[in-house]
Amino acid sequence: MSKHAATGPSGGDLPTPRPRRKRVVLADSRAPVTVLRTVTELEEQTSWAEEVVRGFIRTQFRTAVALALLVFLLFGSLPLLFFLIPTMSQVSVAGVALPWVLLGIAPFPLLFGIGYWYNVLAERHERDFVDMVEK
């Protein structure tokens, strides 16, 4: 069926409406100026940019120190625990003494987990920083 064969309710040909023209805009003219200004300030290392970067580094450092303290407390408390409860050193798990399990086997998955957690937090901080810069 051709477009000329279509008939309307009155039996006559209905003209096909032309599609409306759409205005195509490549980018919002307001957003890039702000982003460019922020990126320029970061590249030129203005006082504001230095403070923003310093805050980002401080956040990353605080996260690293907090997780390092967690590791230190977990592994540093084990010798104290064995000293305060001497019977724990005579307990065996699957034929292996508990101190060997806790100091020789358990730290590896725990350290891997804490390292993974740090990586997730660091990436989140980086995303937040980039989002703040792009605003």
Buried (B, 14 or more C-beta within 10 A) or exposed (E): EEEEEEEEEEEEEEEEEEEEEEEEEEEEEEEEEEEEEBBEBBEEEEEEBEEBBEEBEEBBEEBEEEBEEBBEEBBEEBEEEBEEEEEBBEEEEEEEBBBEBBBEEBBEEBEEEBEEEBEEBBEEBEEEBEEEBEE
